[in-house]
Amino acid sequence: MGWDEISALAAIAGTLVVLVGAVAAIVQLKHLRLTYQIETYVDLMGRLNSPEMVAAREYVETCDFRDAASLEKMLREGIDHRVLMYGGFYQTVARLINHGIADRDLFAPIIMMSPDVWKKLGPLAYAWRERHPSNPRWADFEYLVFDALNKRPFDVRRYSAPFRKRIQLESAFEAWRLEAQESLAP
C-alpha cells in the first residue's frame, strides 16, 4: 500500500469522524429542544392555571364583546387588564406555535381551547383593528384558529385506530373544526 492509498484512507476516516460528530450534535440539539419545549409547556400551563389567569378567564366569560354598546363602552373607558392578560396569553402561545417554536402536538390543549376563546375575544380584536389599523391585535391568535380549518391540533396517528374509534376522535375533530369556523364569523 502506497502513501497515496494511506492518505485516502486517512481522509475517509477523518470524514467519518466528522460525520459521526455531526450526527451526535444533531441528536443533542433534538434533546435540548425537547427539554426546552417541555419546560416552556409546563411554564405556560402553570400560567394558564394560575389564580390570576383563572380570574381573568372568569372575568372574560362575563363580558359580551358582541354587544355593540358594551364593546363601545369598554373601548372608550379602557380595556380591563384581565382581558389584555388573557388575550395576550393566547397571542403569545399562538405565535410560538405558528412559528414552529412550540410543538403543535405538545400544545394541543391550548390549540383545542383557542376557537372558544377567540369566539369570545374576536369581536374585541376586530373593533380594535378598526380603530388602530396599524396594530393587528392578536393576529397570531386569530391565525391559529384560522389554521384550524385545515390543520388538526395534533397528529392522531399517535393513538391506535381502535382507541381513536373508541373515543370518536374523528367526530370530535370535525366538531372542533366547525367551532373554529364559527368563531371566525364576524
Order of alpha helices (4+ residues) and beta strands (2+ residues): alpha-alpha-alpha-alpha-alpha-alpha-alpha-alpha
